[in-house]
């Protein structure tokens, strides 16, 4: 029988898990997708713990959420993937192939679920009689060892496929620092390099554009990734603070 606490826990975390799962399909930014997946995994671990599967719940939270998903988030933050990159097809026909494979997988999944038969429940106490960890090890490395190994192979294949799809070969050799410098002098633009981020180049915030001598923001001082994500701060408040400080220094000097 389900207790009142378990029912309250389920009806609170189940909608949150559903919203996090829908975020994987509806949000556009890759970082938000990873955060939605982390929310789903944390709630899944809590559900395991509520069902007296403490070891499985802790592993779910520590390994998948604390290690794997945080690694994905750090990689996304480093490479700067935005929503426009996901629309670029690096391999011809990959969208059609992915749609066909997804449809086939969905049909196979529904067929397997529809033909599945379940025995009468025996209760958690009898299942965990020898210990939750021992019972789980017997199932993984005994009854379901073949399915476990196949799933491991699929995960490795998916990781390699992601590396292949994300790899972009350069059509020309990478220019050196000397070649970049010579190109700037040939073009006659940004001879001293791009302007530093921040108001009047006094701040190191990469999301705050520098101001030109006429007071307008310099678009070249902000990374293109932040511009595509619409995460560029307004430099006017910082500029006003800088001017106020300058006026106070001038008034103090005049006094």
SULJOKA-V774657 format. One record per residue. N is the residue number from 1. RES is the residue in one letter. NEAR is the number of other ideal C-beta (glycine too) atoms within 10 Angstrom. Layout:
# SULJOKA-V774657
[[N & RES & NEAR] [N & RES & NEAR]]
This chain:
# SULJOKA-V774657
[[1 & X & 3] [2 & X & 9] [3 & X & 9] [4 & X & 7] [5 & X & 9] [6 & X & 13] [7 & X & 10] [8 & X & 10] [9 & X & 17] [10 & X & 15] [11 & X & 9] [12 & X & 11] [13 & X & 17] [14 & X & 12] [15 & X & 11] [16 & X & 13] [17 & X & 19] [18 & X & 12] [19 & X & 13] [20 & X & 19] [21 & X & 15] [22 & X & 11] [23 & X & 16] [24 & X & 13] [25 & X & 8] [26 & X & 11] [27 & X & 14] [28 & X & 12] [29 & X & 15] [30 & X & 20] [31 & X & 16] [32 & X & 15] [33 & X & 21] [34 & X & 20] [35 & X & 17] [36 & X & 21] [37 & X & 20] [38 & X & 20] [39 & X & 18] [40 & X & 21] [41 & X & 20] [42 & X & 21] [43 & X & 23] [44 & X & 17] [45 & X & 22] [46 & X & 18] [47 & X & 19] [48 & X & 19] [49 & X & 16] [50 & X & 17] [51 & X & 12] [52 & X & 13] [53 & X & 21] [54 & X & 15] [55 & X & 16] [56 & X & 18] [57 & X & 20] [58 & X & 13] [59 & X & 15] [60 & X & 21] [61 & X & 19] [62 & X & 11] [63 & X & 13] [64 & X & 18] [65 & X & 19] [66 & X & 14] [67 & X & 10] [68 & X & 14] [69 & X & 20] [70 & X & 13] [71 & X & 11] [72 & X & 17] [73 & X & 17] [74 & X & 11] [75 & X & 13] [76 & X & 17] [77 & X & 13] [78 & X & 8] [79 & X & 11] [80 & X & 15] [81 & X & 17] [82 & X & 20] [83 & X & 13] [84 & X & 10] [85 & X & 14] [86 & X & 12] [87 & X & 9] [88 & X & 7] [89 & X & 10] [90 & X & 12] [91 & X & 9] [92 & X & 8] [93 & X & 9] [94 & X & 11] [95 & X & 11] [96 & X & 9] [97 & X & 11] [98 & X & 10] [99 & X & 10] [100 & X & 11] [101 & X & 10] [102 & X & 10] [103 & X & 10] [104 & X & 10] [105 & X & 10] [106 & X & 10] [107 & X & 10] [108 & X & 10] [109 & X & 10] [110 & X & 10] [111 & X & 10] [112 & X & 9] [113 & X & 8] [114 & X & 7] [115 & X & 7] [116 & X & 7] [117 & X & 4] [118 & X & 5] [119 & X & 5] [120 & X & 4] [121 & X & 8] [122 & X & 8] [123 & X & 8] [124 & X & 12] [125 & X & 8] [126 & X & 10] [127 & X & 15] [128 & X & 16] [129 & X & 11] [130 & X & 11] [131 & X & 10] [132 & X & 18] [133 & X & 14] [134 & X & 12] [135 & X & 16] [136 & X & 16] [137 & X & 13] [138 & X & 12] [139 & X & 13] [140 & X & 13] [141 & X & 11] [142 & X & 9] [143 & X & 10] [144 & X & 13] [145 & X & 11] [146 & X & 8] [147 & X & 10] [148 & X & 14] [149 & X & 12] [150 & X & 11] [151 & X & 11] [152 & X & 10] [153 & X & 10] [154 & X & 10] [155 & X & 10] [156 & X & 10] [157 & X & 10] [158 & X & 10] [159 & X & 10] [160 & X & 10] [161 & X & 10] [162 & X & 10] [163 & X & 9] [164 & X & 10] [165 & X & 12] [166 & X & 12] [167 & X & 8] [168 & X & 8] [169 & X & 5] [170 & X & 6] [171 & X & 5] [172 & X & 5] [173 & X & 7] [174 & X & 6] [175 & X & 11] [176 & X & 9] [177 & X & 7] [178 & X & 8] [179 & X & 11] [180 & X & 10] [181 & X & 13] [182 & X & 12] [183 & X & 11] [184 & X & 15] [185 & X & 10] [186 & X & 8] [187 & X & 9] [188 & X & 7] [189 & X & 9] [190 & X & 11] [191 & X & 9] [192 & X & 6] [193 & X & 10] [194 & X & 13] [195 & X & 18] [196 & X & 14] [197 & X & 23] [198 & X & 20] [199 & X & 23] [200 & X & 18] [201 & X & 13] [202 & X & 11] [203 & X & 15] [204 & X & 9] [205 & X & 13] [206 & X & 17] [207 & X & 14] [208 & X & 22] [209 & X & 25] [210 & X & 21] [211 & X & 22] [212 & X & 13] [213 & X & 6] [214 & X & 5] [215 & X & 11] [216 & X & 10] [217 & X & 19] [218 & X & 16] [219 & X & 12] [220 & X & 15] [221 & X & 21] [222 & X & 23] [223 & X & 15] [224 & X & 11] [225 & X & 15] [226 & X & 18] [227 & X & 14] [228 & X & 14] [229 & X & 17] [230 & X & 7] [231 & X & 14] [232 & X & 19] [233 & X & 17] [234 & X & 10] [235 & X & 25] [236 & X & 12] [237 & X & 11] [238 & X & 19] [239 & X & 16] [240 & X & 11] [241 & X & 11] [242 & X & 17] [243 & X & 13] [244 & X & 10] [245 & X & 10] [246 & X & 11] [247 & X & 10] [248 & X & 10] [249 & X & 10] [250 & X & 10] [251 & X & 9] [252 & X & 8] [253 & X & 7] [254 & X & 6] [255 & X & 5]]
